[in-house]
Amino acid sequence: MTVLSWFAVILITITSVGLLLARDWRWLIIFLSAQYFGMLILTLVHWPLGMASVKVVAGWMSAAILGMTRSGLPRENKSEKQSILPRGRMFRLFASGIVILVVATATPRVDAVMADAGYAVTTGGLILVGMGLLHLGVTDHVMRVTIGLMTVLSGFEILYATVEGSILVAALLAVINLGLALVGSYLLIASNAEIEEQEL
Amino acid sequence: MNAPIIWIVFPALVAFLLFTIRNQRALSIIGGTLTALLALAAQFIPIEEAFKLGTLSIKIDSSMAVLGRVLQIRPTEGSLLAIIYGVTALWFFGAEASKTAPRIVPFGLLITTLMVASIAVEPFLFAALFIELAVLLAVPLLTNINHPPGHGVVRFLIYQTLAMPFILFSGWLLSGVEASPGDIALATQSASILGLGFAFLLAIFPFYNWIPMLMEETPPFIVGFLLWIIPTITLIFGAGFLDRYSWLRTSPQLATTLQYTGLLMIVTGGLWAATQRHLGRIMAYSSIAETGFSILALSLDPRIGIPILFLLIPARALGLAVWSLALTVIKDQAESLRFNAVRGMLRNIPFASTALILASLSTSAFPLLAGFPARLALWENLSHVSLTAALWLGIGIIGLLISSFRTMAVLSMAEEYTSWELSEDWLQSIMLGLGMIGLFILGLFPQFIQYFLADLPAMFDHLGR
């Protein structure tokens, strides 16, 4: 399980950095879905498969909701490309590196606070929280904001699963993930309303 | 039958049915009547006590099991439910006058039931999850699918969502502190995380920039509803933390932190309100100061602070309802809510303009109005703790008063020989008129509301005793 957990940490690192660098919405959805798979592996360390799979199913459904909404929109929104400031990929890669460095230094202390979480779980959770916050800090585009929030929540859920095994909490967090995706889709459609109106 | 089904499940089901109705008046009447009945039931029907209804003997259980946890409405929480549903009824009855009924009634009822669920859930920590669900529902309430959302809505979503992980996580850390009270590092960490969570949720400085943005972008009546229900329930949730953890309750640092935070919100809210030239932004900063008053009340000795906290709730609710309805009416008549667009409107829309000025003065602690008794009690008791703090409170209130008088001056600055006319419709005039009378009644006879407030501190095991 330990090797698998570290594999999940590597997967999460790749997907979260990928989410920050990708410009095509299709890649965003692919990275997000893969991220939820990594989350499943890390949650399995402390939760049984039945409960852990709730998270991945809810996550994939959320990714599907966002993907289907975005695919239904007529064309690429200009603001989507302009929303990440600064736009350089090197800058975002450098910022991701700083987040990973901070996580690496903070992990031992956080792991000491967490009850038997394990280094891999703590690292994975903190990377997602950090990268999600970075994502929220550099964009104001609705889809990216939604993905940023979902990334932060995923990281938190990994950490929280080590200390809380309540079914009610698992169910409510799944509903919140789905709700966030629905709200993101709603705002995405609303953001596009003006463009559609202009085209007509 | 149990209390959570009556006050949570049933209204939530009705809320879903209300989505199918489009008629403003029908929605307003159904929503308002239902919530008023729920409020009356909460106040007068005993929970966990058998009572006779004709030949039937009925007993309402307080709890309901959900997925291994419990939703519990205790008998002592009846008055709180009465206030929550009563104020919601106020908003729903005003919905037709504001022409927002198809949105605010179904969404508002769902949000209210989730907020009630957040008070009822055991362990109480899980309230953060229900509050987050309510926040998610607030987004479609605030935005229209045919118009691009503004930055305020996106920031509202981000800040409120970030609050949930912090609060849930701090709850787990706090239980660790309880197990080993000597661990100062852990106590500091957990208190900091908890503070950050509540800073996001209550929109504490500097996380409140979404409020003025929302007031510019979205219908004031809807924002007013959210500015009432979210901070009010969050403050009760926060007081629950103090009640539950004795080390937190007795910590002198916490009282100081709450005092500084409350004053920071009152002073910045007051001073920013005084410098604004947009009626919506003035209401936004005044509501920030309102939250500051409540936080300041929590910093006092709980035996005094908790009753003041509850006394602030009805005044805040009525003030915001009247203020936001008046702003909605003015927005319909003017190009925008900027000072240059609303100049002299007192002569065109006298009811809305007067209601706006009175609601603003009530928030500014103007004598004879609803906000005055609670603020006077707060000011007096704060001066016993710290004269410097009382002075800062005074500065914040002066800022709020300046904003009220500037508003009054702008609204009454009409061209010479402009004739008086009544542009509000009869329903708007009646609702605003009743609201203004309510502001005076709460200001002149604060003991009237004590009937509902007297038993509220009993909902806590330790606070206010």
Interface residues (C-beta under 8 A of the other chain):
Chain A: V113 V129 L136 D140 V142 V145 L149 V152 L153 F156 L159 Y160 V163 E164 S166 I167 L168 V169 A171 L172 L173 V175 I176 G179 L180 L182 V183 Y186 L187 I189 A190 S191 N192 A193 E194
Chain B: V66 L67 G68 R69 F126 L129 F130 E132 L133 L136 L137 V139 P140 T143 N144 I145 N146 H147 P148 P149 H151 V153 V154 L157 I158 T161 L162 M164 P165 L168 F169 W172 L173 L186 Q189
